[in-house]
Amino acid sequence: MDPNVLIVLVEDNPADVFLIKEALRTHHIPFQLRWFSDGEGAVSYVDELQRKSAIPDLILLDLNLPRLDGKEVLSRIRGNPQLVNVPVAILTSSDSPHDRRETTKLGANCYIRKPPTLDAFLRVGSTIKELLASSAA
């Protein structure tokens, strides 16, 4: 695994951002994190990538975001030719089968429901590590 994994995190809850960082550290994932707390910030970043070369290794995306929801962000990510091969993991509190189907249709690689306990949340790091390893292969 690359020693400088670039992860884009789109999450409006600072407590969840902290937990995600801890999950990554727990599973020894060396990372740089670009954090956006709303959908518009993430879409601006995605649009700017067309003029830059720093393509992320993974995008973690919440669905329930202010200013622009996660499904619209996912649609914009998949509309950017530079991000076609970048894995996108939905990390959300929604357990809706409709959300799962729709995000899969829009191009998400993985759907992770935010766990209710600290230990379970830290195990999300294992899923992220597997996703990074499979995309690098």
Salt bridges, closest charged atoms under 4 A:
GLU11 OE1 - LYS114 NZ 2.71
ASP16 OD2 - LYS114 NZ 2.83
GLU22 OE2 - ARG25 NH1 2.90
ASP38 OD2 - ARG67 NH1 3.00
GLU40 OE1 - ARG67 NH2 2.43
ASP47 OD2 - ARG76 NH2 2.67
GLU48 OE2 - ARG51 NH2 2.63
ASP62 OD2 - LYS114 NZ 3.51
ASP95 OD1 - ARG100 NH2 3.06
ASP99 OD1 - LYS71 NZ 2.54
GLU102 OE1 - LYS71 NZ 3.22
GLU102 OE1 - HIS98 NE2 2.77
